Each structure stands twice: as structure tokens, then as C-alpha cells.
Amino acid sequence: MSHQIESKSSNRTRLPTGAVLGMIIGCISVVVALSVVLTSSCRSTVKGKSHGVLQVELDTSHSFLILVTEKASTSYVDALAETRALHPEAPVETFSPDDLSTAERLLKKHEPYYVQLFMIPEELDVNFGWRWLTMTSRVDGDPFVDTRTGFITGASAEDAARFVDRISRAVSGELALPARMIDNLGPNSQAGADLFNVFPGSYFVPVLGSAMDLQGISHGSGGYRGEWLDAMKGAGIVHLGGHGHPDRIDDGLTASQVGQAELDPCVVFSGVCYTGVCGRSYDMFDPGGRIVQKMIDPVESFSLQLLANNVVGYLAALHPDHGIPVYQEMEYMAWRGASLGEVMKYTHDGIVLGNGGVLPEFEILTDGMHAPRWTPAEIMLKGTGSRVLFGDPSLRVLSPLDAPPPLEITTEAKGSVLIVGAIMNNTEYKAIFTDTFHDYLAFKQNMFNDRALISVELPDNYPIPSTVRVLGAANGPKTIRHRLQGWGVEEDGGKRFLHIQVDLATTGYMQSEWRNRGAAVGIEIRP
């Protein structure tokens, strides 16, 4: 069950798609412009010493289902055999990517916690991603995603087999993922073309520093030079930022370069538009105002070339998305020690709450159709809904951080009424406190509200809430403007969880009264 919260933000104004694209690029520009502050004027590429390796394992405590398209079943024989060896108890079933009714029946039959999909590149596009997301959120009666999905594909059968083999060898310990995260911020339009800096730390995910070394990369907007590729060595986790297309990061890394880069075994998180595209994509921002369908050759696909490199997992978007949710994924992974499939579910569940407690409706895009006139919030919500995981959804690369959780949650029963408190507990978390979809409480238009994401397990026999109300938000004596953005009840693993999103006013980019230890939000829940 969910409750739709009507937003009265400026994001409800419908803009031409070109204006929406400009807003997205503007938001990304804020991120990369910060690198001017974060980096020194030197052009050093000296890196610190690595500290150990990440502990890679499979989450074998939950059920696993392998689904294969007919084309993939004949093309990816070796990759499928390797996955079956990793998950010997998992049933293997065939489904059609054009008709998900069979897949839906199989999900209801097996009730898998994890699902591994084998698909050839031509079968996986944003339309499939959105249809799969919609279907997997409707297996039961609540609006949240009911399984955790990963995709296996490749430019060739050999590439797909090598991808699964790397996952297997990482799990066995034969391949080691260095305990370092490299945050490649992407091109900086405010810097000269020759600028290239490697610097310690991370502005966006500093909390990961308790588990690994952190380094950032900033470069100018004249493209990513071949001699800079070595700067991404020695990392078990890599973040890629910027704006992009299916074949490149604009003014940054190209498909050819990510195929040639000497990466250590790693998981890559890309917040760059279109960089999950394997074949078919849809340009919404053509000057003619119509959708233009495009097909990319595998040798020019950023995604397929990266998957043929030394990665063991890749999270990226099949459509224009937003750069901040990828940092939220990294923080959630570190906080919970979450598997990659759990990380992807966290992102998709966040769309439900960001949309007021219901999953957005996704249009099927076709060549030549009029481009949908989405609001900024809609394009960010739906673009984030196009994010997918390439890899094994049960793969875990981090144990839960040895650090305080972002929020301290308290629950008090007063008769049939529940009073929930959410107290800011660790301000080293950054992105997780940002609502990347709405600006109605932001310090300026087309920036972002802050948010508190709260989950509480409902007591046994407690009825579905009829009312969820924010009692107040404050940092000591200072009240904080707020609004209930959305809530919903999820049934998962035999338990029921109430998920709530409260949005809060900001005073700057990732700055607010909320981001102070001890700041609190109070919520009243009535049956």
C-alpha cells in the first residue's frame, strides 16, 4: 500500500525537453564545478598506498532464479554454465523479453530474492528496463520492487563468459579488488583542457573512507587523454561522472578508452547518461521534438566495451539519468554491506517514495513519436528508473561499515498510535540525504531538497496505516521547513516495513539545518 503526496513544487511546470536537458546538465555542472574547489592547482598523479582488498562474496542466504531468453540460451552457453556453477540450486527458466507474462508467472512461482537475466544486447533497452521494473513492482500488492535483478550480456559470447568467469574468480579470491575507490568526476567545463588532477578524499562519499582509500580525479573539458588512463588503476570501486551518450562521456572517456584502460578487478558505478546502453537507445532531445531511435555498434558501446574489461559489476543507466543517485547507491552499499542487487532495489524503491508512494508510469518510446513533455522531476525519476545492474545481483563487495548509521530511528507506541523519530546521526553521509527529484524546498530553483528516508518494521498484527503525518523537524531550537513526500508499506521476507520520505529545506548545495548531528524529524502513524 502507498499514499500519493501531491507536490506543488516548481517541478510540476512542464518544460520543453531541451530545457529539461539543460537543467540536468546544469545540475551536473554544479558537481563538476566543485572539483575546482576540491583539487589543487598542481597536476599530480601521485597516488597513496593501497590498504588491503575488498572482501568479495556471494549472498547465498536467499533464493536465486536464472532467467534466459531463447537467443541468450543459444549464444551464452558458457556464461550460463558458469553462473549455474555459482548457483547450483537455482532453477533455470526461459522467458520472452517481448512478453513478460511468463516471467511474471515464474516470479510468482519461485518467489526469488535474486534474479539473474541473460539477454543479448539487442534485447535490452530502456523500454525493456522500464517494463521489467514495472512488472517486478507488481508481483505482490505493494508498490515496491519484489526482487533484486542483475543482467548478463556481452558484445560476444566470449565476452559474456569472461564476465561471469571474473565474477567467479573474484568470489573464489583468485581476483582481488583493491580497497580503494576512485571518484572520476568527469570533465570540468570551468578548467583548461590540460588540467588533470588526482587528489585524496571524496566530497560526495567521505563515509567510505572508513573502509578504503578514497581518491578523486578532475580533468579539463578537452577530452580524456590516453596517458591519463593509468590514474584509474588500483581501485576496486570506480565512479564515473559527467554527461554522456551511448559511446562516451562527453569531453571525457570514450568507449574505446574504457575498453583499453588497465583496470584492476572492480565494480563500476556510472552516473553518466546512456552509459548502460548496449544497442538501442532513444534520443528525446532532438531539435525536431520527436524521438529518434538509434542503434550502436558493439565496438562503440561504452557499456559493452567496459563489460569486456576487468569489471565484475557495473551499474549504469539505459537513458538520461541523474548523477547523484549513483552516490546514494555507493553509500547504501557501504552502510548496509548490501549486495549489488540490493543496491539496485534501493534505487528503484527510492523512485516510488520520490514519486509520492507509487511507481511512475513509463511511456514506451518509439522512433518518430512526439517526445514526451516531462517535467524535470519526471525525467529524473524515470531516468533513474532506467538504471540497471550488469552482473550477479547476489555479489557483495563490502561488509557493513564500522561507522554510525546515517539516522538513529526511535519508535514509541502510544496506544494504537506510533511515534517515530529520525535523528541525524552521521553527517559523513552526503548523497543519501539529498532528494534528487524535487526542488520545492531547495535554496534555489532546479537544485534539490534534502530528505530523510525512514524505514520501520511494523509490529505484528498492526494494521496498514491510514495516516502518516510529520509532527515537525528541527535542529535544536531552529525549525526546518519540511513536507511529507511519500510513504508506503512493503511486505518483504514475511515482514512488513513502513517506508517514509520527508523532504527538508536546504540552504545550499548539500547544505541545510538538517545536516547537523542531532537534528530530528518526528512522525505520527495512525492505523
C-alpha positions as CSV (number, residue, x, y, z in Angstrom):
1,M,0.0,0.0,0.0
2,S,1.2,3.5,-0.7
3,H,-0.1,7.1,-0.2
4,Q,0.3,9.6,-3.0
5,I,1.6,13.0,-1.8
6,E,0.6,15.9,-4.1
7,S,3.6,18.0,-4.9
8,K,3.2,21.7,-5.5
9,S,6.8,22.3,-6.5
10,S,8.0,24.3,-9.4
11,N,8.9,20.9,-10.9
12,R,5.3,20.5,-11.8
13,T,5.7,23.1,-14.6
14,R,6.1,21.3,-17.8
15,L,9.2,22.3,-19.8
16,P,10.3,21.5,-23.3
17,T,12.6,18.6,-23.4
18,G,15.5,20.8,-24.4
19,A,15.0,22.9,-21.3
20,V,14.9,19.8,-19.1
21,L,18.2,18.6,-20.6
22,G,19.7,21.9,-19.9
23,M,18.6,21.7,-16.3
24,I,20.1,18.2,-16.0
25,I,23.4,19.4,-17.4
26,G,23.3,22.4,-15.1
27,C,22.9,20.1,-12.1
28,I,25.9,18.1,-13.3
29,S,27.9,21.3,-13.8
30,V,27.4,22.1,-10.1
31,V,29.0,18.7,-9.3
32,V,32.0,19.1,-11.6
33,A,32.5,22.8,-10.7
34,L,33.0,21.7,-7.1
35,S,36.1,19.9,-8.4
36,V,37.7,23.4,-8.8
37,V,37.5,23.7,-5.1
38,L,38.3,20.1,-4.3
39,T,41.5,20.0,-6.3
40,S,44.7,21.9,-6.0
41,S,46.4,23.8,-8.8
42,C,49.1,21.1,-9.2
43,R,48.8,18.4,-11.8
44,S,49.9,15.5,-9.7
45,T,49.1,11.9,-10.5
46,V,50.8,10.5,-7.4
47,K,48.6,8.0,-5.5
48,G,48.7,6.8,-2.0
49,K,49.4,3.3,-0.9
50,S,46.6,0.8,-1.1
51,H,45.3,-0.7,2.1
52,G,44.3,-4.3,1.6
53,V,41.5,-5.7,-0.6
54,L,37.7,-5.8,-0.5
55,Q,36.0,-8.9,0.9
56,V,34.0,-10.3,-2.1
57,E,31.4,-13.0,-1.6
58,L,28.0,-14.2,-2.8
59,D,24.9,-13.8,-0.6
60,T,23.8,-17.4,-0.5
61,S,21.3,-16.9,2.2
62,H,18.4,-16.1,-0.2
63,S,16.7,-17.8,-3.2
64,F,18.1,-17.3,-6.7
65,L,16.4,-17.6,-10.1
66,I,18.1,-17.7,-13.5
67,L,16.0,-16.4,-16.5
68,V,17.3,-16.8,-20.0
69,T,15.9,-15.5,-23.3
70,E,15.9,-18.1,-26.2
71,K,18.6,-16.1,-28.1
72,A,20.8,-15.9,-25.0
73,S,20.3,-19.6,-24.2
74,T,22.0,-20.5,-27.5
75,S,24.5,-17.7,-27.5
76,Y,25.7,-17.6,-23.9
77,V,26.1,-21.3,-23.2
78,D,29.5,-21.0,-21.4
79,A,28.4,-17.9,-19.4
80,L,25.2,-19.7,-18.3
81,A,27.2,-22.8,-17.3
82,E,29.5,-20.7,-15.1
83,T,26.5,-19.0,-13.4
84,R,24.9,-22.4,-12.8
85,A,28.1,-23.5,-11.1
86,L,28.0,-20.4,-8.9
87,H,24.3,-21.1,-8.0
88,P,23.8,-24.8,-8.3
89,E,20.5,-24.8,-6.5
90,A,19.0,-22.1,-8.7
91,P,16.3,-23.1,-11.2
92,V,16.8,-22.0,-14.8
93,E,13.8,-20.9,-16.9
94,T,13.3,-19.4,-20.3
95,F,11.3,-16.2,-20.9
96,S,10.4,-13.9,-23.7
97,P,11.7,-10.3,-23.5
98,D,8.7,-9.2,-25.6
99,D,6.1,-10.7,-23.3
100,L,6.8,-10.6,-19.6
101,S,3.7,-12.6,-18.6
102,T,5.8,-15.8,-18.5
103,A,8.5,-14.1,-16.4
104,E,5.8,-12.8,-14.0
105,R,4.4,-16.2,-13.6
106,L,7.8,-17.6,-12.8
107,L,8.5,-14.9,-10.2
108,K,5.2,-15.7,-8.5
109,K,6.0,-19.4,-8.7
110,H,9.6,-19.3,-7.4
111,E,9.4,-16.1,-5.3
112,P,13.1,-15.4,-5.8
113,Y,15.1,-12.9,-3.7
114,Y,17.5,-12.6,-6.6
115,V,17.0,-12.9,-10.4
116,Q,19.8,-13.2,-13.0
117,L,18.7,-12.3,-16.5
118,F,20.7,-13.5,-19.6
119,M,19.9,-11.3,-22.6
120,I,21.8,-10.4,-25.8
121,P,22.5,-6.7,-26.3
122,E,19.7,-6.1,-28.9
123,E,17.1,-7.3,-26.4
124,L,18.0,-4.9,-23.6
125,D,16.9,-1.3,-24.0
126,V,15.2,1.3,-21.8
127,N,11.7,0.1,-22.8
128,F,12.6,-3.4,-21.5
129,G,14.2,-1.9,-18.4
130,W,11.0,0.1,-17.6
131,R,8.7,-2.8,-18.3
132,W,10.8,-5.1,-16.1
133,L,10.8,-2.6,-13.3
134,T,7.0,-2.1,-13.5
135,M,6.4,-5.9,-13.6
136,T,8.7,-6.7,-10.7
137,S,7.0,-4.0,-8.6
138,R,3.6,-5.6,-9.1
139,V,4.3,-9.2,-8.2
140,D,2.6,-8.5,-4.9
141,G,0.2,-5.8,-3.7
142,D,2.7,-3.2,-2.6
143,P,4.4,-0.6,-5.0
144,F,8.0,-1.6,-4.1
145,V,10.3,-3.9,-6.2
146,D,9.8,-7.5,-5.3
147,T,13.1,-9.0,-6.4
148,R,16.7,-7.9,-7.0
149,T,17.9,-8.1,-10.6
150,G,21.2,-8.4,-12.4
151,F,21.9,-8.7,-16.2
152,I,24.5,-10.8,-18.0
153,T,25.3,-9.7,-21.6
154,G,28.3,-9.1,-23.8
155,A,29.4,-8.0,-27.2
156,S,30.1,-11.6,-27.9
157,A,29.5,-15.0,-26.3
158,E,33.2,-15.0,-25.2
159,D,32.8,-11.6,-23.5
160,A,29.8,-12.7,-21.6
161,A,31.6,-15.9,-20.5
162,R,34.6,-13.9,-19.4
163,F,32.4,-11.5,-17.5
164,V,30.9,-14.3,-15.4
165,D,34.3,-16.0,-15.1
166,R,35.7,-12.8,-13.5
167,I,32.8,-12.8,-11.0
168,S,33.5,-16.4,-10.1
169,R,37.2,-15.8,-9.7
170,A,36.6,-12.7,-7.6
171,V,34.3,-14.8,-5.3
172,S,37.0,-17.5,-5.0
173,G,39.7,-15.0,-4.2
174,E,41.7,-15.5,-7.3
175,L,40.9,-12.0,-8.4
176,A,41.4,-9.3,-5.7
177,L,39.5,-6.0,-5.7
178,P,41.8,-3.3,-4.1
179,A,40.3,-1.4,-1.2
180,R,40.3,1.9,-3.0
181,M,37.6,4.0,-4.5
182,I,38.4,6.3,-7.4
183,D,35.9,9.1,-8.0
184,N,36.3,10.3,-11.6
185,L,34.2,13.4,-11.5
186,G,34.3,13.8,-15.3
187,P,35.1,16.8,-17.4
188,N,35.2,20.2,-15.7
189,S,34.0,22.9,-18.1
190,Q,35.5,25.6,-15.9
191,A,39.0,24.2,-16.2
192,G,41.5,24.3,-19.0
193,A,41.8,21.4,-21.4
194,D,45.2,20.4,-19.9
195,L,44.1,20.2,-16.3
196,F,44.4,16.8,-14.8
197,N,44.4,16.3,-11.0
198,V,44.4,13.3,-8.7
199,F,43.6,14.2,-5.2
200,P,42.9,12.4,-1.9
201,G,39.4,12.0,-0.4
202,S,35.9,12.4,-1.8
203,Y,33.5,15.2,-1.2
204,F,30.4,13.1,-2.1
205,V,31.1,9.9,-0.3
206,P,33.6,10.6,2.5
207,V,32.0,8.0,4.7
208,L,33.5,5.3,2.6
209,G,36.9,6.4,3.9
210,S,36.4,4.2,7.0
211,A,36.7,1.1,4.7
212,M,39.0,2.1,1.9
213,D,41.3,4.7,0.4
214,L,39.5,7.5,-1.5
215,Q,40.8,9.4,-4.4
216,G,39.3,11.8,-6.9
217,I,40.1,12.7,-10.5
218,S,39.3,16.0,-12.1
219,H,40.2,16.9,-15.7
220,G,39.6,19.6,-18.3
221,S,36.9,19.5,-21.0
222,G,39.2,18.8,-23.9
223,G,38.7,15.0,-23.7
224,Y,40.3,12.3,-21.6
225,R,43.9,11.7,-22.8
226,G,45.3,8.2,-23.2
227,E,48.2,9.0,-20.7
228,W,45.6,9.6,-18.0
229,L,44.1,6.1,-18.1
230,D,46.6,4.8,-15.7
231,A,45.1,7.0,-13.0
232,M,42.2,4.6,-12.6
233,K,44.5,1.6,-11.8
234,G,44.5,0.2,-8.3
235,A,40.8,0.7,-7.5
236,G,38.2,-2.0,-6.6
237,I,35.4,0.6,-6.9
238,V,35.3,3.2,-9.6
239,H,32.8,6.0,-10.0
240,L,32.2,7.8,-13.3
241,G,30.6,11.2,-13.6
242,G,29.6,13.7,-16.2
243,H,27.1,13.9,-19.0
244,G,27.2,11.3,-21.8
245,H,25.9,9.3,-24.7
246,P,26.0,5.6,-25.5
247,D,29.5,5.8,-26.9
248,R,31.2,8.2,-24.4
249,I,31.3,10.6,-21.6
250,D,31.0,14.0,-23.3
251,D,34.5,15.6,-23.3
252,G,35.7,12.6,-21.3
253,L,36.3,8.8,-21.6
254,T,35.2,7.1,-24.8
255,A,34.1,3.5,-25.4
256,S,37.5,2.7,-26.9
257,Q,39.3,4.1,-23.9
258,V,37.3,2.2,-21.3
259,G,38.0,-1.0,-23.3
260,Q,41.7,-0.3,-23.3
261,A,42.2,1.0,-19.7
262,E,44.2,-1.3,-17.5
263,L,41.7,-1.6,-14.7
264,D,42.1,-3.7,-11.6
265,P,39.2,-6.0,-10.9
266,C,36.5,-3.6,-9.9
267,V,32.8,-2.6,-9.6
268,V,32.0,0.5,-11.6
269,F,29.2,2.9,-10.7
270,S,28.3,5.2,-13.6
271,G,26.1,8.3,-13.1
272,V,26.6,9.3,-16.8
273,C,23.5,9.4,-19.1
274,Y,23.1,6.5,-21.6
275,T,26.3,4.6,-20.5
276,G,24.4,1.4,-19.9
277,V,23.2,1.3,-23.5
278,C,24.1,-2.0,-25.2
279,G,22.4,-1.5,-28.5
280,R,19.1,0.5,-28.9
281,S,18.7,4.0,-27.5
282,Y,16.2,6.8,-27.8
283,D,17.1,10.4,-28.2
284,M,14.5,12.6,-26.5
285,F,16.2,15.9,-27.2
286,D,16.2,16.0,-31.0
287,P,15.6,19.6,-32.2
288,G,12.6,18.3,-34.2
289,G,10.8,17.4,-31.0
290,R,10.4,13.7,-31.8
291,I,12.0,10.6,-30.5
292,V,15.0,9.4,-32.6
293,Q,15.8,5.7,-32.2
294,K,19.5,4.8,-32.6
295,M,21.5,1.6,-32.7
296,I,25.1,1.5,-31.6
297,D,27.7,-0.9,-32.9
298,P,29.1,-3.1,-30.0
299,V,32.6,-1.8,-30.6
300,E,31.3,1.8,-30.0
301,S,29.1,0.9,-26.9
302,F,30.6,2.4,-23.7
303,S,28.8,-0.3,-21.7
304,L,29.8,-3.3,-23.8
305,Q,33.4,-2.2,-24.0
306,L,33.6,-1.7,-20.3
307,L,32.0,-5.1,-19.6
308,A,34.7,-6.6,-21.7
309,N,37.4,-5.1,-19.4
310,N,38.2,-6.2,-15.9
311,V,34.9,-5.3,-14.2
312,V,33.0,-7.7,-12.0
313,G,29.9,-5.5,-11.7
314,Y,28.6,-2.4,-13.5
315,L,25.7,-0.1,-12.5
316,A,24.6,2.4,-15.2
317,A,21.5,3.9,-17.0
318,L,19.9,2.9,-20.3
319,H,18.6,6.5,-20.7
320,P,19.4,10.0,-19.5
321,D,19.5,9.9,-15.7
322,H,20.9,11.9,-12.8
323,G,24.3,11.7,-11.3
324,I,23.6,11.9,-7.6
325,P,21.6,8.6,-7.2
326,V,24.8,6.7,-8.1
327,Y,26.5,8.2,-5.0
328,Q,23.4,7.2,-3.0
329,E,24.0,3.6,-4.2
330,M,27.6,3.7,-3.1
331,E,26.6,5.0,0.4
332,Y,23.8,2.5,0.8
333,M,26.2,-0.4,-0.2
334,A,28.7,0.7,2.3
335,W,26.2,1.4,5.1
336,R,24.3,-1.9,4.8
337,G,27.1,-4.1,3.3
338,A,24.4,-4.6,0.6
339,S,24.7,-6.9,-2.3
340,L,24.7,-5.2,-5.7
341,G,21.1,-6.4,-6.3
342,E,20.0,-4.9,-3.0
343,V,21.7,-1.7,-4.1
344,M,19.7,-1.6,-7.3
345,K,16.5,-2.3,-5.5
346,Y,17.2,0.6,-3.1
347,T,17.5,3.0,-6.0
348,H,14.2,1.8,-7.6
349,D,12.3,1.8,-4.3
350,G,13.6,5.4,-3.9
351,I,11.7,6.3,-7.1
352,V,8.5,5.0,-5.5
353,L,8.9,7.3,-2.5
354,G,10.2,10.2,-4.6
355,N,7.0,9.9,-6.7
356,G,4.7,10.1,-3.7
357,G,4.4,6.4,-2.9
358,V,3.7,5.0,-6.3
359,L,5.9,3.9,-9.2
360,P,5.8,6.4,-12.1
361,E,4.1,5.4,-15.3
362,F,6.6,4.8,-18.1
363,E,5.8,5.5,-21.7
364,I,7.0,3.1,-24.3
365,L,9.4,5.1,-26.6
366,T,9.2,4.5,-30.4
367,D,11.0,6.1,-33.3
368,G,9.4,9.2,-34.6
369,M,6.9,9.7,-31.8
370,H,6.5,13.1,-30.2
371,A,8.9,13.4,-27.4
372,P,7.1,13.3,-24.0
373,R,7.0,16.7,-22.4
374,W,8.2,15.6,-19.0
375,T,8.7,17.9,-16.0
376,P,12.2,18.0,-14.6
377,A,11.1,15.7,-11.7
378,E,9.6,13.2,-14.1
379,I,12.7,13.0,-16.3
380,M,14.9,12.4,-13.2
381,L,12.5,9.9,-11.7
382,K,12.1,8.0,-15.0
383,G,15.8,8.3,-15.9
384,T,16.8,6.9,-12.5
385,G,14.3,4.1,-13.2
386,S,16.4,3.2,-16.2
387,R,19.4,2.2,-14.0
388,V,20.4,-1.4,-14.2
389,L,23.0,-3.7,-12.7
390,F,25.2,-5.7,-15.0
391,G,26.5,-8.6,-13.0
392,D,25.5,-11.1,-10.3
393,P,22.8,-9.5,-8.0
394,S,24.0,-11.5,-5.0
395,L,27.6,-10.3,-5.2
396,R,28.7,-8.4,-2.1
397,V,31.9,-6.5,-2.0
398,L,31.7,-4.7,1.3
399,S,30.8,-5.6,4.9
400,P,28.6,-3.1,6.7
401,L,30.7,0.0,7.6
402,D,32.2,0.2,11.0
403,A,30.7,3.6,11.4
404,P,27.5,5.1,12.9
405,P,24.4,4.7,10.6
406,P,23.1,7.9,8.9
407,L,20.0,8.0,11.1
408,E,19.0,6.9,14.6
409,I,15.4,5.7,14.4
410,T,13.2,5.5,17.5
411,T,9.7,4.1,17.8
412,E,7.3,4.7,20.6
413,A,3.7,3.2,20.9
414,K,1.0,5.4,22.4
415,G,-2.0,3.2,22.3
416,S,-2.6,2.4,18.6
417,V,-0.5,5.4,17.5
418,L,3.2,5.0,16.7
419,I,5.6,8.0,17.1
420,V,8.7,7.6,15.0
421,G,11.8,9.8,15.5
422,A,14.6,10.1,12.9
423,I,17.7,11.7,14.4
424,M,20.7,12.8,12.2
425,N,23.4,10.5,13.4
426,N,26.3,10.7,10.9
427,T,26.9,13.7,8.7
428,E,29.7,11.9,6.8
429,Y,26.9,10.6,4.6
430,K,26.1,13.1,1.9
431,A,24.1,12.0,-1.1
432,I,21.8,9.8,0.9
433,F,20.3,13.0,2.4
434,T,19.6,14.6,-1.0
435,D,16.3,14.4,-2.9
436,T,17.5,14.5,-6.4
437,F,14.0,14.8,-7.9
438,H,12.4,17.8,-6.3
439,D,13.3,21.5,-5.6
440,Y,10.2,22.8,-3.8
441,L,12.2,23.3,-0.5
442,A,15.6,24.0,-2.2
443,F,17.7,27.1,-1.7
444,K,17.2,27.8,-5.4
445,Q,15.1,26.5,-8.3
446,N,16.4,23.4,-10.1
447,M,18.5,22.4,-7.2
448,F,17.5,19.8,-4.6
449,N,15.6,19.4,-1.4
450,D,17.2,17.4,1.4
451,R,15.4,14.3,2.6
452,A,15.1,11.8,5.4
453,L,14.4,8.3,4.3
454,I,13.0,6.3,7.2
455,S,12.1,2.6,7.4
456,V,10.5,0.9,10.4
457,E,9.2,-2.6,10.8
458,L,5.6,-2.6,11.7
459,P,4.6,-4.6,14.8
460,D,2.8,-7.9,14.3
461,N,-0.9,-7.5,13.6
462,Y,-0.6,-3.7,13.2
463,P,-3.0,-2.6,10.5
464,I,-1.9,-0.8,7.4
465,P,-1.6,2.8,8.4
466,S,-4.4,5.2,7.4
467,T,-2.4,8.3,8.2
468,V,1.3,9.3,8.3
469,R,1.9,12.8,9.5
470,V,5.1,14.8,10.1
471,L,4.9,16.3,13.5
472,G,7.9,18.6,13.0
473,A,11.5,18.9,12.0
474,A,14.2,20.9,13.9
475,N,17.9,21.4,14.5
476,G,17.8,22.3,18.2
477,P,15.7,25.5,18.5
478,K,15.7,26.0,14.8
479,T,12.7,24.6,13.0
480,I,13.2,23.2,9.5
481,R,10.7,23.6,6.7
482,H,9.5,20.2,5.6
483,R,6.9,18.2,3.6
484,L,5.9,14.6,3.6
485,Q,6.9,13.4,0.1
486,G,5.6,9.9,0.1
487,W,5.1,6.7,2.1
488,G,4.3,3.1,1.5
489,V,4.1,-0.3,3.3
490,E,6.2,-3.1,1.9
491,E,5.9,-6.8,2.5
492,D,9.3,-8.5,2.2
493,G,10.5,-11.8,3.6
494,G,7.4,-12.3,5.8
495,K,7.8,-8.9,7.4
496,R,6.1,-5.5,6.8
497,F,8.1,-2.3,6.6
498,L,6.8,1.2,6.5
499,H,9.0,3.4,4.3
500,I,8.7,7.2,4.6
501,Q,10.3,10.1,2.8
502,V,10.3,13.5,4.4
503,D,11.7,16.4,2.4
504,L,13.5,19.3,4.1
505,A,14.6,22.8,3.2
506,T,18.2,23.4,2.0
507,T,20.4,26.4,2.4
508,G,23.0,25.5,-0.2
509,Y,24.2,22.5,-2.3
510,M,24.1,19.6,0.2
511,Q,23.8,22.1,3.0
512,S,20.9,22.5,5.4
513,E,19.9,22.7,9.1
514,W,19.0,19.0,8.7
515,R,22.7,18.1,8.1
516,N,23.7,18.7,11.8
517,R,24.1,15.8,14.2
518,G,21.1,15.7,16.5
519,A,18.7,17.3,14.1
520,A,15.4,15.4,14.2
521,V,12.2,14.7,12.4
522,G,9.1,13.4,14.2
523,I,6.4,11.4,12.6
524,E,2.9,10.2,13.8
525,I,1.5,7.0,12.4
526,R,-2.2,6.1,12.9
527,P,-3.9,2.8,12.0
